[in-house]
């Protein structure tokens, strides 16, 4: 009886993860004839054998699959035999495929490659661009898909004979590794001064010199595989202070790079979940509480905070720096004053010349530069909160359940913390964090990202979605990108409804038969010409969203100045309360008081309420980065919540919340009264958080809604998230972001979900 032929299609993250060489070796083990190749859906396998053998082979695919792969679907069917096959082979990918699979993110250097790189007897000794099928850059070097060497920027480096033999040898970890290279044929390094003088082009010497310069307090711009980072000695207070001055970054925390998680444990508290994430292929920055200051310059690293963003080396370059220097170092995105991360030598030397003393350049063409992803976990319930979704996670969203639409859609997101989302096929792609589009260089990166996606997917949008804010840069690009001849449907989507749609989409709640209440709290978002929203309650039911409540409005004055100075928010909410008069000079008091009285724009911004409460409780400085006052407030509340056994107080306990409106002024005046009466700032801060939670509970109960969904930047507050779980999850079904950031990074994804699911 002749053997049968089976066609197997595996979809998901299966390109650029060593899936084809894995299938080759597995098929050889089971004595299966046929071939494996990439196709538009993922990986295509033609396998010739008897039924029992094929069943065993097919089952082992899921059991033994490569660590970095993720299978989302699979199909197996019997087909007519097309050609006589003598063995099993990896077939080249057919040209010009329209890919319909997830893109592969970058992977951190694996233990095997690290060991080779540090072995003096190994040909790749001190070669930081060592990779295998399980590690190295992927998305950052992608020109287009499928993931083949010819479709990446590493194709500029022709494999030498030794690398080629490894590539062809099924017994090596570099069998069919598309990023394979070595010192003889691969990427080169050079160390220069900030004036361009070359100091060394020899790898071992470069990393020795770097260690010496770091020990002298110098600042170095180092090109990593995802773009440049700025590094300096994290134990040298003067060096870190100088980096702050040069980068014009007064207070925003710096991330710290440690040699490994064992080193982190000397300084910071870390639970097993956090440790596993730090050691994962994504290697994000994880925010951790300080345990022992030891030699760290904490006052300069993380001013006024009790946490540090920690990471371990994700690349060979950073690993070699740590091997030579040993001590923790600052590792922050190499940019200047809000600009995007630098990615090439010309851009870096121009932008960073006044910041860095020395540069380490490499010859790899980084096509999609990315910042490090940033994640934290709540203290009590270890709930994950993504603060920035970028390297290692972008650009895929594997949990997306696409409705049966065939339109190609481009979503432009928000101006702050911008991302874009596209739907060119059956997969949803959410870009890495791009940044604030008010910065011209960031806007150029935004344009470039759109163009890159159009090329990767041969994608021309039929629908273009943007924020309803009439002055958002992202909402006014039509003329730049598309001509009048383009047949495109344009649609504006309200900011906070997009937030709500993002959590509904992430948690796949669109088909819920029950009503869902959306709690969307952030800094600002356009409501209408007279209202800026930010403390919103929505109801979703049967593909319809309605605004059902909000934080009571207060005057919005002085534009961006209000979000930079918390005393203005405090004065606006308190309605010229004399308690604040000493914090203003006479001129300010007159101008601001009149502005409040004459204000034509009102706001329900929860972010500004947090700023105002932070000011009352001691945050009296200018805000230098978004959420700074709220982080201060969270810190003092968290300390009280963790230590106190006293009963929490609901400031609105005896006040009926009518029409689903939280009475802002009453709540704020109660806080001022407690402060005047000598109640500790910690008690007031934690009671403020608790009052907000109880307000959510009351509004949900009044509307007879059992399911709650949360989105918006305010829910980056880990204490608030812990309180949601602590006080609401027993009586309500609670949904919080886990795979997306709650902040404006999710707006583009929300726009897509709104368009696909909401009836207008």
PyMOL commands that set and color helices and strands:
alter all, ss='L'
color gray80, all
select helices_A, chain A and resi 19-29+51-64+111-117+139-141+149-151+153-156+161-168+203-215+237-247+261-267+272-278+298-301+316-325+345-352+440-456+473-475+478-481+495-506+560-564+566-574+578-583+586-597+606-616+628-643+658-660+664-676+681-702+713-716+718-728+744-757
alter helices_A, ss='H'
color red, helices_A
select strands_A, chain A and resi 4-13+33-39+42-49+70-79+88-90+189-193+198-200+220-224+227-233+255-258+285-289+307-312+329-333+358-362+374-377+384-388+395-396+409-411+421-423+429-430+463-467+489-493+516-528+531-541+544-551+554-555+602-603+661-662+707-711+733-735
alter strands_A, ss='S'
color yellow, strands_A
deselect
rebuild
show_as cartoon
